[in-house]
Amino acid sequence: MSEKQRIYLCIAHCDFLKYDISKVFDKPFGIIGNFPYNISSQILFKVLKHRNQVDLLVGMFQKEVAERITSNPGTKKYGILSVLCQAYYNLELMFSVNETVFVPPPKVKSAVIRLTRNTSESLECHEELFFTVVKQGFNQRRKTLRNSLKALIHDPRQAAHPLMAQRPEQLGVAEFIELTKLLE
């Protein structure tokens, strides 16, 4: 078996949010898990932070969260995690898991999603500002971006850009990159 084909398995029974994955793995790796639903968003933010190491994530999430992550622009479910995950990963809602398969059954449905690292090593904009633009845009999702990004606008020409008249759920990743470049 060649080095490229060799599969290493690391089972870590720990608090993932405190686990320093950069000290354990020196090559890209995948994460597979049934994540605690109450911290699943925080887990995804940590994966995004380590996106150049994590090339695959397959996990079971609360169905509502899984649908939000994998949703497309123009839908009510589309939000911060949708944009940020789609910027770096190809997303797939694989299947739903009925609550009756668990003992005791939870009060929510579950779903398994797969995130596979896409080919973009970096975005064509300032990535830290990109995260800020996406988060601030969706923090007041019913407002136009002109209003929700007011603190980041330093020139009246930026405010006049057509993207600023949109609401955040109307923009795809490419438009958020364009918006970030406008605000740089």
Backbone bond lengths (Angstrom), bond angles and torsions (degrees), N, CA, C in turn:
res aa  C-N    CA-C-N  psi(-1)  N-CA   C-N-CA  omega(-1)  CA-C   N-CA-C  phi
1 M - - - 1.449 - - 1.525 108.43 -
2 S 1.318 117.80 127.57 1.457 120.69 -179.46 1.525 110.00 -76.04
3 E 1.333 115.72 164.38 1.469 120.90 179.57 1.521 111.34 -58.88
4 K 1.325 117.13 -36.76 1.456 121.71 -179.55 1.529 111.56 -66.66
5 Q 1.316 117.85 -31.90 1.461 121.74 -177.62 1.521 112.72 -88.56
6 R 1.307 117.87 -15.55 1.457 121.71 -175.96 1.520 110.20 -67.47
7 I 1.290 116.27 135.58 1.457 122.02 179.37 1.521 108.04 -112.71
8 Y 1.315 115.48 128.62 1.451 120.88 177.14 1.516 107.99 -108.04
9 L 1.296 115.19 142.80 1.452 120.20 -178.97 1.516 108.67 -119.49
10 C 1.303 115.33 128.81 1.458 121.09 176.73 1.523 106.36 -128.51
11 I 1.296 116.11 114.99 1.459 119.93 176.38 1.515 106.75 -101.87
12 A 1.298 115.25 119.43 1.459 120.36 -177.51 1.517 109.12 -116.95
13 H 1.306 115.70 115.52 1.459 121.27 176.01 1.527 105.59 -100.12
14 C 1.339 115.22 93.08 1.459 119.65 -172.82 1.527 109.72 -159.38
15 D 1.314 114.08 179.39 1.462 120.67 173.13 1.520 106.32 -82.88
16 F 1.316 117.09 104.94 1.466 121.48 -174.81 1.518 112.00 -58.16
17 L 1.310 117.50 -34.85 1.456 120.35 -177.76 1.532 111.90 -67.79
18 K 1.343 117.74 -23.94 1.467 121.99 178.59 1.532 111.82 -99.53
19 Y 1.310 117.18 -10.59 1.466 123.25 -176.40 1.525 109.73 -73.28
20 D 1.331 117.68 124.65 1.461 121.67 -179.62 1.527 109.30 -87.80
21 I 1.318 115.98 88.24 1.465 120.31 -175.35 1.523 112.56 -67.93
22 S 1.322 117.95 -22.58 1.466 119.56 -179.73 1.525 111.83 -69.39
23 K 1.332 117.86 -21.77 1.469 121.25 178.54 1.528 112.28 -87.21
24 V 1.312 117.76 -15.09 1.455 121.41 -176.48 1.527 111.62 -93.76
25 F 1.328 116.21 -39.94 1.453 120.77 -174.49 1.528 110.91 -116.62
26 D 1.323 115.95 131.75 1.463 119.13 176.86 1.527 111.65 -107.56
27 K 1.320 116.58 0.98 1.466 122.33 177.60 1.524 107.62 -129.18
28 P 1.342 116.88 163.34 1.468 118.70 176.69 1.534 111.42 -56.81
29 F 1.304 115.69 146.69 1.466 120.60 -177.41 1.516 109.80 -147.21
30 G 1.331 115.10 167.71 1.454 121.65 177.59 1.518 110.47 -112.62
31 I 1.307 114.79 156.51 1.464 121.62 177.83 1.520 107.46 -122.33
32 I 1.314 115.06 130.39 1.463 120.98 177.42 1.519 106.37 -127.39
33 G 1.325 116.57 130.54 1.450 117.08 -179.03 1.512 114.57 -169.41
34 N 1.305 112.48 164.13 1.457 122.81 170.68 1.519 103.74 -107.85
35 F 1.325 116.04 96.51 1.453 121.06 -168.11 1.526 112.08 -84.88
36 P 1.341 116.39 144.41 1.473 118.94 175.06 1.520 109.18 -58.62
37 Y 1.302 116.85 126.40 1.457 121.03 -173.55 1.522 112.43 -62.44
38 N 1.320 117.74 -30.83 1.460 119.99 -176.38 1.532 113.74 -73.30
39 I 1.344 118.49 -14.38 1.467 120.67 178.24 1.529 112.22 -124.90
40 S 1.320 117.58 15.71 1.468 120.10 -174.92 1.534 112.20 -62.36
41 S 1.318 118.24 -36.77 1.466 120.12 178.14 1.521 110.20 -65.69
42 Q 1.325 117.16 -41.63 1.463 121.05 178.86 1.529 110.85 -63.62
43 I 1.320 116.63 -36.66 1.464 120.63 177.04 1.523 109.65 -62.85
44 L 1.323 116.83 -44.21 1.464 119.77 179.48 1.529 111.76 -65.02
45 F 1.322 118.08 -37.17 1.464 119.75 176.88 1.534 110.14 -64.36
46 K 1.334 117.12 -36.05 1.471 119.69 176.97 1.527 110.48 -68.23
47 V 1.315 117.39 -40.92 1.464 121.02 176.63 1.529 109.67 -60.33
48 L 1.324 117.32 -43.03 1.473 120.88 178.36 1.528 111.00 -61.72
49 K 1.314 116.39 -37.09 1.466 120.49 177.94 1.537 110.47 -63.21
50 H 1.315 116.42 -34.17 1.472 122.23 -178.61 1.529 111.29 -105.62
51 R 1.321 116.41 29.03 1.470 121.79 -173.65 1.524 113.76 -58.58
52 N 1.316 118.57 -26.04 1.460 119.42 179.22 1.521 112.38 -80.40
53 Q 1.319 117.39 -9.26 1.459 121.94 174.19 1.524 111.67 -103.78
54 V 1.332 116.70 -38.48 1.466 121.63 -175.60 1.521 108.77 -88.68
55 D 1.335 115.76 104.60 1.466 117.81 -178.88 1.525 112.97 -97.86
56 L 1.327 117.39 -5.11 1.466 121.26 179.33 1.518 109.35 -153.56
57 L 1.318 115.79 137.81 1.451 121.02 170.99 1.518 106.86 -137.71
58 V 1.315 115.51 126.87 1.464 121.23 172.40 1.517 105.37 -124.97
59 G 1.317 115.53 122.41 1.451 117.28 -176.27 1.510 113.75 -152.93
60 M 1.334 113.49 156.52 1.454 119.79 175.45 1.526 107.80 -97.65
61 F 1.323 113.84 128.79 1.450 122.33 -179.02 1.517 108.68 -127.95
62 Q 1.319 115.98 165.57 1.456 119.39 169.41 1.520 106.25 -58.25
63 K 1.328 117.39 135.65 1.461 121.53 -173.22 1.513 112.57 -55.15
64 E 1.303 117.20 -40.68 1.465 121.62 -179.97 1.537 110.72 -60.22
65 V 1.326 117.69 -41.32 1.463 122.37 178.96 1.525 110.03 -69.13
66 A 1.325 117.09 -43.69 1.470 121.64 178.86 1.531 110.61 -59.22
67 E 1.326 116.75 -41.26 1.465 120.55 179.08 1.527 111.01 -67.85
68 R 1.340 116.88 -36.13 1.466 119.69 177.43 1.522 110.93 -65.53
69 I 1.316 116.88 -44.30 1.466 121.39 -178.00 1.523 110.57 -61.93
70 T 1.308 116.91 -40.91 1.472 121.11 -174.15 1.529 113.61 -94.42
71 S 1.326 117.77 4.33 1.466 119.73 -177.43 1.520 112.26 -74.40
72 N 1.313 115.01 160.50 1.462 122.52 -177.41 1.524 111.31 -103.64
73 P 1.341 116.67 161.88 1.469 119.65 177.12 1.529 111.11 -56.22
74 G 1.316 115.19 149.49 1.455 120.59 177.90 1.512 113.75 92.03
75 T 1.322 117.86 -0.19 1.464 120.57 178.99 1.524 109.54 -111.48
76 K 1.320 116.18 158.61 1.460 120.89 179.47 1.524 112.14 -67.93
77 K 1.325 117.16 -26.79 1.464 120.93 -177.76 1.527 112.72 -78.81
78 Y 1.312 117.09 -19.25 1.461 123.01 -178.33 1.522 109.91 -64.43
79 G 1.344 116.48 130.09 1.455 119.14 -177.00 1.516 112.84 -157.45
80 I 1.317 115.03 -157.92 1.459 122.19 -175.42 1.526 111.79 -54.83
81 L 1.331 116.89 -53.90 1.473 119.70 -178.09 1.519 112.02 -64.71
82 S 1.318 117.52 -32.71 1.471 120.39 177.15 1.519 109.56 -58.43
83 V 1.334 116.57 -52.47 1.458 121.68 -176.13 1.522 110.76 -65.52
84 L 1.329 116.84 -50.17 1.462 119.78 -175.60 1.519 111.81 -64.01
85 C 1.320 117.90 -43.53 1.474 120.02 179.07 1.524 110.87 -66.54
86 Q 1.328 117.11 -41.37 1.469 120.64 -178.69 1.520 112.15 -69.10
87 A 1.324 117.69 -21.76 1.463 120.50 177.82 1.527 111.23 -67.68
88 Y 1.324 117.11 -30.11 1.460 120.97 -173.71 1.520 114.74 -119.52
89 Y 1.329 116.71 -14.30 1.470 120.06 -174.63 1.528 111.16 -133.45
90 N 1.318 115.16 151.68 1.465 121.55 165.80 1.520 104.91 -88.06
91 L 1.315 116.53 130.93 1.467 121.18 -173.11 1.516 110.89 -112.29
92 E 1.322 114.59 144.90 1.464 119.59 177.85 1.526 109.44 -145.27
93 L 1.330 115.12 123.65 1.460 120.79 170.90 1.515 105.22 -82.35
94 M 1.326 116.98 108.65 1.461 120.62 -170.83 1.531 112.63 -80.25
95 F 1.334 116.97 -52.71 1.462 120.09 179.34 1.519 110.16 -166.83
96 S 1.321 114.89 160.71 1.463 121.72 176.88 1.522 109.21 -93.17
97 V 1.322 114.86 154.40 1.461 121.18 178.18 1.523 106.73 -125.43
98 N 1.322 116.05 119.75 1.456 121.15 -178.38 1.524 109.95 -71.28
99 E 1.310 116.21 144.43 1.465 120.91 -179.13 1.528 113.35 -64.13
100 T 1.325 117.70 -19.82 1.464 120.52 -177.59 1.534 113.21 -72.14
101 V 1.326 118.33 -10.75 1.470 120.12 178.93 1.520 112.09 -82.82
102 F 1.330 117.63 -6.31 1.464 121.88 179.82 1.521 110.24 -103.52
103 V 1.324 115.49 151.28 1.462 121.16 175.37 1.526 107.51 -127.29
104 P 1.273 119.21 116.79 1.462 128.32 -8.99 1.535 109.66 -72.25
105 P 1.320 116.68 154.91 1.463 119.44 -179.14 1.537 111.61 -69.97
106 P 1.333 117.16 133.03 1.470 119.12 176.18 1.525 110.11 -73.18
107 K 1.300 116.15 172.58 1.462 120.71 -179.35 1.519 111.57 -91.30
108 V 1.340 117.16 6.00 1.464 121.43 -178.95 1.525 110.49 -130.31
109 K 1.310 115.42 156.18 1.463 120.99 173.93 1.524 108.64 -84.75
110 S 1.313 115.85 160.57 1.460 121.86 -178.88 1.520 109.30 -123.80
111 A 1.314 115.64 164.81 1.467 121.37 175.89 1.519 108.52 -151.36
112 V 1.310 115.35 149.95 1.458 121.83 177.38 1.518 108.28 -103.59
113 I 1.320 115.73 131.12 1.465 120.98 177.37 1.527 109.22 -123.12
114 R 1.333 113.88 156.99 1.466 120.54 176.54 1.519 108.43 -126.05
115 L 1.326 115.63 130.41 1.456 122.77 173.61 1.518 106.64 -114.22
116 T 1.315 116.70 120.58 1.455 122.36 178.30 1.518 107.44 -116.65
117 R 1.323 116.43 125.47 1.473 121.27 -175.80 1.521 109.46 -55.99
118 N 1.330 116.01 130.09 1.460 119.92 177.79 1.528 109.53 -83.67
119 T 1.295 117.37 -175.56 1.459 120.98 -172.38 1.524 114.32 -83.76
120 S 1.332 117.90 -8.66 1.472 118.97 -178.74 1.533 110.28 -76.39
121 E 1.337 114.95 115.72 1.462 118.90 177.80 1.517 110.22 -75.30
122 S 1.313 115.61 -31.72 1.458 120.98 175.29 1.528 107.57 -152.98
123 L 1.305 115.30 161.36 1.456 120.31 179.15 1.519 109.00 -83.33
124 E 1.299 116.34 161.66 1.469 121.13 -179.05 1.524 110.92 -87.10
125 C 1.325 115.39 38.89 1.457 121.34 178.94 1.521 107.99 -156.67
126 H 1.309 115.98 176.50 1.465 121.74 176.02 1.534 107.28 -69.93
127 E 1.324 117.20 110.97 1.466 120.76 -170.31 1.522 113.61 -67.26
128 E 1.306 118.13 -36.11 1.462 119.87 178.11 1.526 110.62 -65.26
129 L 1.325 116.04 -40.91 1.464 120.30 176.47 1.527 110.51 -66.47
130 F 1.331 117.53 -36.70 1.464 121.77 176.32 1.528 110.23 -56.09
131 F 1.332 117.48 -48.30 1.468 121.61 178.61 1.524 110.16 -59.39
132 T 1.343 116.48 -42.79 1.468 120.99 179.89 1.525 111.26 -63.82
133 V 1.332 116.92 -45.57 1.469 121.49 -179.56 1.526 110.45 -60.44
134 V 1.325 117.00 -45.66 1.470 120.99 -179.26 1.529 110.13 -63.80
135 K 1.312 117.03 -48.19 1.472 120.23 -178.20 1.527 111.77 -63.91
136 Q 1.329 117.05 -46.98 1.471 119.30 -179.94 1.522 111.35 -66.75
137 G 1.305 116.59 -36.64 1.460 119.83 178.56 1.517 112.21 -60.59
138 F 1.324 116.26 -43.65 1.461 119.92 -177.63 1.527 113.38 -84.72
139 N 1.321 118.29 -14.68 1.467 119.32 178.22 1.519 111.51 -64.39
140 Q 1.322 116.47 -23.37 1.464 121.41 175.53 1.524 107.12 -131.50
141 R 1.311 115.54 63.06 1.462 121.91 -168.23 1.523 114.40 -62.85
142 R 1.312 119.76 -20.51 1.463 120.55 179.45 1.523 112.15 -84.14
143 K 1.322 116.79 -10.78 1.465 120.38 178.59 1.523 109.32 -91.59
144 T 1.317 115.23 159.94 1.465 118.61 173.25 1.528 107.45 -71.82
145 L 1.313 115.45 158.76 1.460 120.05 -179.53 1.535 111.23 -62.74
146 R 1.307 117.58 -29.94 1.467 121.51 176.81 1.529 110.08 -56.15
147 N 1.323 116.50 -39.98 1.467 121.04 -179.34 1.523 112.52 -82.10
148 S 1.315 117.86 -42.87 1.469 119.25 -176.32 1.529 112.76 -75.10
149 L 1.335 117.18 -20.83 1.474 120.61 179.51 1.527 112.11 -105.39
150 K 1.319 116.99 16.75 1.472 122.60 -176.03 1.535 112.27 -49.49
151 A 1.309 117.12 -41.07 1.471 121.02 -177.43 1.531 112.42 -66.45
152 L 1.323 117.86 -20.69 1.467 121.48 -178.02 1.528 113.24 -97.30
153 I 1.326 116.29 -9.45 1.469 120.95 -178.10 1.525 109.11 -87.71
154 H 1.344 115.81 122.86 1.457 120.53 -176.72 1.526 112.93 -117.77
155 D 1.326 116.11 -0.99 1.465 120.07 -175.70 1.533 107.24 -143.59
156 P 1.319 118.67 133.24 1.469 120.70 179.62 1.533 113.42 -57.19
157 R 1.325 117.05 -27.39 1.474 119.61 178.19 1.523 111.09 -67.02
158 Q 1.335 116.71 -31.62 1.474 120.17 176.39 1.526 109.48 -65.18
159 A 1.307 117.01 -44.34 1.465 122.10 -178.73 1.518 111.88 -64.63
160 A 1.333 116.76 -26.87 1.466 120.75 -177.91 1.533 112.79 -84.08
161 H 1.305 118.36 -7.24 1.468 121.15 -178.83 1.538 109.41 -62.76
162 P 1.339 118.24 139.70 1.472 121.58 -177.74 1.535 114.57 -56.68
163 L 1.335 118.34 -30.85 1.472 119.64 178.91 1.528 111.70 -64.56
164 M 1.316 117.00 -27.58 1.458 121.14 -178.85 1.525 112.43 -68.55
165 A 1.324 117.62 -18.06 1.465 121.68 178.73 1.532 111.84 -85.57
166 Q 1.317 116.77 -5.08 1.467 121.64 -178.36 1.528 110.56 -89.93
167 R 1.324 115.40 164.16 1.464 121.52 170.34 1.529 106.87 -95.44
168 P 1.315 118.47 154.58 1.471 119.98 -173.20 1.521 114.34 -58.87
169 E 1.323 118.15 -35.58 1.477 119.53 -177.29 1.523 112.55 -69.78
170 Q 1.335 117.40 -7.81 1.462 121.18 178.93 1.528 112.52 -88.24
171 L 1.333 117.87 -12.07 1.453 121.98 -175.01 1.522 112.56 -101.59
172 G 1.312 115.81 137.89 1.456 121.57 172.47 1.518 109.90 -88.69
173 V 1.309 116.49 -178.14 1.459 121.58 -178.85 1.527 110.81 -58.32
174 A 1.327 117.36 -45.29 1.466 120.99 -178.05 1.527 111.43 -59.40
175 E 1.328 116.96 -39.60 1.465 120.10 179.58 1.534 110.83 -70.30
176 F 1.332 117.76 -35.79 1.467 119.79 176.38 1.527 110.53 -66.96
177 I 1.313 117.51 -34.98 1.466 120.61 175.15 1.529 109.67 -64.97
178 E 1.328 116.36 -44.73 1.465 120.87 177.93 1.527 110.82 -60.20
179 L 1.315 116.67 -42.68 1.454 122.12 179.41 1.537 110.77 -64.10
180 T 1.321 116.05 -40.81 1.469 120.56 178.44 1.519 110.22 -63.83
181 K 1.331 117.28 -43.23 1.470 120.68 178.26 1.531 110.94 -62.45
182 L 1.314 116.61 -35.98 1.465 121.51 177.63 1.536 110.49 -62.85
183 L 1.337 116.03 -37.77 1.463 120.51 -175.28 1.534 113.45 -88.56
184 E 1.316 117.90 -7.69 1.472 120.41 -178.30 1.516 111.27 -64.00
